[in-house]
Amino acid sequence: MKVPLLDLKAQLAPIEREIKEAVLEVVDSTRYIMGPKVEELETRIAEYVGAARAVGVSSGTDALLVSLMALGVGSGDIVVTTPYSFFATAGVVARLGATAAFVDIDPDTYNISPAALEEWFERETTRVGQVKAIVPVHLYGQCADMDPILEIARRYGVPVVEDAAQAIGATYPSKSGVKKAGAMGTVGCFSFFPSKNLGCLGDGGMVATDDAALADKIVLLRNHGAQPKYYHSLVGGNFRLDAIQAAVLLVKLPHLDTWHAGRRANAAYYDRHLNVPGLKKPHVAYGPDSHIYNQYVLAVPDDRRDALRKHLDANAVGNEVYYPVPFHEQQCFAHLGYKTGDFPHSERAARRTIALPIYAELTDGMKDYVIEKIEAFYE
Ligand SMILES: Cc1ncc(COP(=O)(O)O)c(C=O)c1O
């Protein structure tokens, strides 16, 4: 048997005709840049995540970049974030000439630790004034602990940019009711990279916010800061979402909650049937339906993670490591002056975790095969 990490053909099969029709409709319309599909998707996503406005952009990376640009982040500024995420989270900070300051993760959820964040603000009294944003990441599809993060941000007067690239539809039981990822901070950033729970046929992203002025600025920045055409009040970029991708996402969005449910059922199956002493399964911090399982990530009990990977590869079980090197150990961030040992929970996660196939269309037989191969490795 073969169990790939992700099988996009299986997801496509039941909606293939509709997707192709939607693509052809855009082809025939010749409205390839912006237009009604992008606008309709913006309305649908704003509704889905519970934000007043949503702005379609070219990728999750550009969603983060344009959000930080709109908040005025630049040279001399500090952005506080996690050292354990996809590169874009910290890469965009550096691209704007700002400095990323890292605080360690919670070892159970792998999300930024509110206690470590609080400690950073208390310790770094001389740098606090330079902080222009806090960027929590809702890693693997589970929300960071937003209430205390938002409280710290409020106390220091700093905007919060949620990196919800992996977490569209994830929920958080906030003090003021259940909220969705990307609709709690100042801005929320989403990715439609094909491996996300809501993925398009290439790159795509979205920014959500309740702040109308900020949304207007992001709309402007998305198109080189031009309004009207050829009159530039700001220096922006080409951060536009393609009409074809918007059309595809409009077909897929109505299926999203069903796909989330399929992933949750698969996670519950692994939780129930995978039995290896010391193997740490995903910790669900909130209610049973809060996690959207963009990834199902295990932490192995010893230093044999890479040997387990080889064993799974040899048995055609898809797997991946998200992420093997935390930001403070990346060569390109050496100038920031961090060293190994500074963020022990992130370092341990980078060395011990492994992601399993979790996509909605997995059969029980496939999950049993994955479980059998992992258990055999530890026998
Ligand atoms: C946490 C996180 N942030 C940002 C991104 C960037 O998104 P994109 O690949 O759409 O640029 C991703 C996607 O890979 C991600 O997982």
The ligand as an ORCA input file, in Angstrom:
! r2SCAN-3c Opt
* xyz 0 1
  C       2.445     29.588      8.906
  C       2.574     30.038      7.490
  N       2.777     31.340      7.235
  C       2.860     31.809      5.990
  C       2.761     30.981      4.901
  C       2.944     31.558      3.537
  O       1.902     31.266      2.681
  P       2.145     31.098      1.098
  O       2.845     29.822      0.877
  O       0.768     31.139      0.533
  O       2.959     32.278      0.664
  C       2.529     29.633      5.103
  C       2.329     28.711      3.963
  O       3.061     27.893      3.590
  C       2.458     29.129      6.433
  O       2.272     27.829      6.656
*
